[in-house]
Amino acid sequence: MQAAQLLELIQARRSVRRFSAQPVDDALLADILEAGRWAPSGQNNQAWRFLVVRGEALKERIAQCTKYGAVVRGAPVLIPVFIHKPSMYNEVKDHQAMGACLQNMLLMIHGLGLGGVWLGEILNQADKVRQILSLPPEYELMAVLALGWPAATNQKSQRKPMSELMLSATEP
């Protein structure tokens, strides 16, 4: 893939919140998880941990933990992503690595023709989600990715002009 193609893929990715009922193949899920696994991490500690949720009963319990419950219910697959606290070495650096992991996964989801969304508001109920999934406290929820085949496309997005994002520094 050339740089221009990569930039085009990045610019075309959108958060998809409505999905068809078509199932997601295990091989596609393996590619998504592999993309997350290959994200950069400080000291190569790879503190991320993944869980794949497909069962309707479990999805319903998770849906009750967020105001975006309809997205959770409608997604064929959820991937709750956790940080393994004992594997961490620096809180800021490890949380930055989690963002890279999630972005890798979202780009792979898009590259495979699927749709996905990074659910963060669910962190308000992170302990409850962890308990629903029967995980011990050393796993801290970072996000839930909801994914599947998109039910709607052609979403538009805007970005601020680069001039609003650039800072300048002057020499003393």
N, C-alpha and C positions, 0 to 999 in steps of 0.2 A: 504494500500500500504506500502510495506516495503522500507527501505532506499535505498537498492540496486535497486529496481524498479524505485524509484523516480530519482535516479542518472541516470539510463538508459534513462528515459523519457527526462531528461534535456539534456543529451548528444546526443540524437537522433533528437532533434528539429532543424529545419533548416528554413532559410528564404525562403519562396516559393513566386515566382514572376509570375508564370504562372498557370492559373486556368482553369478548365473545365467550361462549361456553366451550369452545374447542380446547381440548386438553393440551398441555405442554409436554412434549416428549422428554424422557429422562436424559437423552443425549444432549439436548439443548440446555437443560438445567446443569448438566456437568460442565458445559462450556462456560456458563455464567459463573458458576462457583470457581472454576479454574481462573477466570479473569480476576475475580476478587483475590484469590490466593496469590496471584503474581503482582499485587500492588506493592509499592515500596513501603518499607517500615524501618524505623531506626534500629540499628544493630541487627537487622533482619529478624526481629523477634516474632513477627507474624502473629500478633496477639488476637487477631480476629477469629471468631468461631461462627459457624453457620448452622442453621436448622431449617429444613424444608417442611412446610406445612401445606397439606392438600385436603385433609379431612374437614368436612363441613362442620361437624360439631366443634372441633378445635378452632376453626376459623370464626365461628359464631361467638365463642367465648372471648377470643382476641378482639373481635369487632366491638364488643361491649366496652373496651378499654380506650376507645377513641371516638371523637366526633366524626371521623371519617369511616365509620363502620360500614357504610354502603360500599365503599371502595374495597374494604377487606372482604366483605361477603361476596362481591362480584368478581374477585380475582381468583382464577383457577389455582394459583400458587402464591404462597407467602414465603419470603425468606427473612425471618428475624435474624439480625446480625448482632452479635455480642462481642464485647471485648473481654478477654480472659485476664482478670486483674493480676493474678500472680505472674503473668508473662510480661507485664508492663515494666518499663524502666523510667519513663518520663511522661507524666500525664499529658502535657501539651503535645509532645511529639507523637505519642501513641494515638491521641485523638485525631491529630492531623492525618496519620496513616489510615485511620478508619474512614475518613472522608475519601482518601484516594482509593481505598478498597471498594467503597460504595459506588464511586464514580466509574471505576473499571467495570463493575457489574452492570451499571446502567448503560454504559456504552456498548457492552456486549449484548445486552437485552435488545437494544436498538439495532445493532448490527445484524442480529439474527432475524429481524423483522417482527420481533415481539414488542410489546409496550410495557412500560413499568413506571412506578412512581416511588419515590423515597418518602416514606411516612415518618415524620419526626415528632408530630404532636403527640403521638402515642407514648413518647418518653415521659409524659406527665403521669403515666400509669406503668412505668417500667417494672417496678417490683411486682405488680399484679400479673403482668405478662410473663415475667420470669417464673412466677409461682404456677401459673396456668400450664406452662411448659415443663414444670417439674425440674427446674434447674437450680443448682445451689447458688448462694450469693456471690461466689467469685466470678460469675458471669453477669456483666452489666449490659443491658440493652442499649444499642447505639442507634438502631433504626429498624424498620420493617420495610422490606421491598415487596410491593404487591405487583404481580406481573401476569401476563397472559397475552393472547392474541388481541390486538386492539379492535374495539367495536367501532371506533371513529378515528379518523385521521385528519390531516390538513389543519392542525392547530397552528396558530401563528404565535410568534413570540417577538418581543422587542428587547433590545439591550440599550443601555445608556451609551452615548457616544464615548469613544475612547478618551476624548479630551476631558470628560468629566471624571474619568477613573485614574488618570495619570497625575502623579504628584511630581513636584520639582523641588530640588534641593539646591541651595546656593552654598558656595564655599565661604568659610568665615573670613 
